[in-house]
Amino acid sequence: MNKLMEGVQKLTKTSIERFKIRKLRKQIENGHWIEKDEAVKNLRKIGTDKVTSYFIRKLKSPFDSVRFKAVSALGYIADPLTVPELIKCLNDRVWDVRGETIISLGKIGSIDAIRPLIIGLSDKVSKNRSYAEESLTKIRFRLLKGKTKFSTKQPEHFALERIHPGFFPNSYLKFIEVVKKNPRKSPEYFKLEAMQLKAVEGRLK
């Protein structure tokens, strides 16, 4: 009898959790931004992986609106593990899905999104180019606030300290190579190198 009761309780608990997850998923997918924020907070108590897998599957939907909502939802959940899947959506045929992807990558703020977002600066749609610049600014600001220690051992991070990838994308990428080739150089050397790279790119614009 006790085992039967334990089984019923376990089943009831599982059913309640599934119901909660479905409800939170709908809120994130279709709710107002306040509802979305609240849903994400509650979801984190349960575990975001239970919902992210659902939205990742939706990224492959043939329907544009479904892909758009999935990309937006993943931005609100802001799980860094979803970044590789979101990066693939930067090649979406629909411009507003690409745009929402750029925004979501900015919300997540992962360093892995910088190079793909630099490519986003060349998007055919001017609105998306602006979104890419804003997202790169967000990532840079998060890191400069002290989320990461800058070191020549981490060229991508170190480059962010010297160069804004949204304003000087080519300089940013070139600076990373400079850091990799000259890890033992002094801070003054890198400061001068960054200034020269930015000056050249600035003149080319």
C-alpha positions in Angstrom: 0.0 0.0 0.0 2.8 2.4 0.9 4.6 1.7 -2.4 1.4 2.4 -4.3 0.9 5.7 -2.4 4.6 6.6 -3.2 4.0 5.8 -6.9 0.9 8.0 -7.0 2.6 10.9 -5.2 5.6 10.6 -7.6 3.3 10.6 -10.7 1.3 13.6 -9.3 4.5 15.5 -8.7 5.7 14.8 -12.2 2.4 15.8 -13.7 2.3 19.1 -11.8 5.9 19.9 -12.9 5.0 19.2 -16.6 1.9 21.4 -16.3 4.1 24.2 -14.8 6.6 23.9 -17.6 4.0 24.0 -20.3 2.4 27.1 -18.7 5.8 28.8 -18.4 6.7 27.9 -22.0 3.5 29.5 -23.3 4.2 32.6 -21.2 7.7 32.9 -22.7 6.4 32.2 -26.2 3.3 34.5 -26.3 3.3 36.7 -23.2 4.0 40.4 -22.7 7.6 41.1 -21.8 6.7 41.4 -18.0 5.1 38.0 -18.1 8.1 36.6 -20.0 10.6 38.0 -17.4 8.5 36.5 -14.6 8.2 33.1 -16.4 12.0 32.9 -16.9 12.6 33.6 -13.2 10.2 30.8 -12.2 11.7 28.5 -14.9 15.2 28.9 -13.6 14.0 27.4 -10.3 12.9 24.3 -12.1 15.7 24.1 -14.7 15.9 25.9 -18.1 17.0 22.8 -20.0 13.5 21.5 -19.8 12.3 24.3 -22.0 15.4 25.3 -24.1 15.3 21.9 -25.9 11.7 22.6 -27.0 12.6 26.0 -28.4 15.8 24.7 -30.1 13.6 22.2 -32.0 11.3 25.1 -33.1 14.3 26.8 -34.7 14.0 24.3 -37.6 10.3 25.0 -38.2 9.3 25.8 -41.8 7.1 28.6 -40.4 8.8 32.0 -40.1 6.7 33.1 -37.1 7.5 30.0 -35.1 11.2 30.4 -35.7 10.9 34.1 -34.7 9.2 33.2 -31.4 11.7 30.5 -30.6 14.7 32.8 -31.2 13.0 35.5 -29.0 12.3 33.0 -26.3 15.8 31.7 -26.2 17.0 35.3 -25.8 14.8 35.7 -22.7 15.9 32.5 -21.2 19.5 33.5 -21.9 21.2 30.2 -21.5 24.8 30.4 -23.0 24.5 26.7 -24.1 22.0 27.8 -26.7 24.4 30.2 -28.4 25.7 27.7 -31.1 22.2 26.9 -32.2 21.2 30.6 -32.3 24.4 31.5 -34.3 23.0 29.1 -37.1 19.9 31.3 -37.3 22.0 34.3 -38.4 21.7 32.7 -41.9 17.9 32.5 -41.8 16.3 33.6 -45.1 13.9 35.9 -43.2 15.4 39.3 -42.2 13.4 39.7 -38.9 14.3 36.2 -37.7 18.0 37.2 -38.3 17.3 40.5 -36.5 15.7 38.8 -33.5 18.6 36.3 -33.4 21.1 39.2 -33.2 19.1 40.8 -30.4 18.9 37.5 -28.5 22.7 36.9 -28.8 23.2 40.4 -27.3 20.9 39.5 -24.3 22.9 36.3 -23.6 26.1 38.2 -23.9 28.4 35.3 -24.7 31.9 36.0 -26.0 31.3 33.2 -28.6 28.8 35.5 -30.3 31.2 38.3 -31.1 32.6 37.0 -34.4 29.2 36.0 -35.8 27.8 39.4 -34.7 30.6 41.1 -36.6 29.4 39.3 -39.7 25.9 40.6 -38.8 27.3 44.1 -39.2 27.2 43.4 -42.9 23.6 42.2 -43.0 21.6 43.3 -46.1 19.0 45.0 -43.8 20.1 48.2 -42.1 17.9 47.5 -39.1 19.8 44.3 -38.5 23.1 46.0 -38.8 22.1 48.4 -36.1 21.0 45.5 -33.9 24.4 43.9 -34.4 26.1 47.1 -33.2 23.9 47.3 -30.2 24.4 43.6 -29.3 28.2 44.0 -29.6 28.0 47.0 -27.3 26.1 45.0 -24.7 28.6 42.2 -24.7 31.5 44.6 -24.4 29.8 46.6 -21.6 29.0 43.3 -19.6 32.7 42.3 -19.8 34.0 45.7 -19.0 31.8 45.8 -15.9 34.1 43.2 -14.5 32.5 39.9 -15.5 35.8 38.8 -16.9 39.5 39.5 -16.2 41.4 40.8 -19.2 44.6 39.0 -20.2 46.7 38.4 -23.3 45.9 34.7 -22.6 42.3 35.5 -23.7 42.8 37.6 -26.9 39.1 38.0 -27.6 38.5 39.5 -24.1 41.6 41.5 -24.2 40.7 43.0 -27.6 37.3 44.1 -26.1 39.2 46.3 -23.6 41.0 48.1 -26.4 38.6 48.1 -29.4 34.8 48.2 -29.8 34.0 45.4 -32.2 30.8 47.2 -33.3 32.6 50.3 -34.4 35.9 48.8 -35.6 35.1 45.2 -36.6 38.2 44.7 -38.7 40.5 46.3 -36.1 39.0 44.0 -33.5 39.8 40.8 -35.5 43.3 42.0 -36.4 44.1 43.0 -32.9 43.3 39.4 -31.7 45.9 38.1 -34.1 48.4 40.7 -32.9 47.8 39.6 -29.3 48.2 35.9 -30.2 51.5 36.6 -32.0 53.0 38.9 -29.3 51.7 37.7 -25.9 54.7 39.0 -24.0 54.6 42.6 -25.2 53.9 45.5 -22.8 50.5 47.1 -22.3 51.9 50.3 -24.0 52.6 48.2 -27.1 49.1 46.9 -27.4 47.6 50.4 -26.7 49.6 51.9 -29.5 48.7 49.0 -31.8 45.0 49.4 -31.1 45.2 53.1 -31.8 46.9 52.5 -35.1 44.4 49.8 -36.2 41.5 52.0 -35.4 43.0 55.0 -37.1 43.5 53.0 -40.3 39.9 51.6 -40.2 38.5 55.0 -39.4 40.2 56.5 -42.5 38.8 53.7 -44.7 35.2 54.4 -43.7 
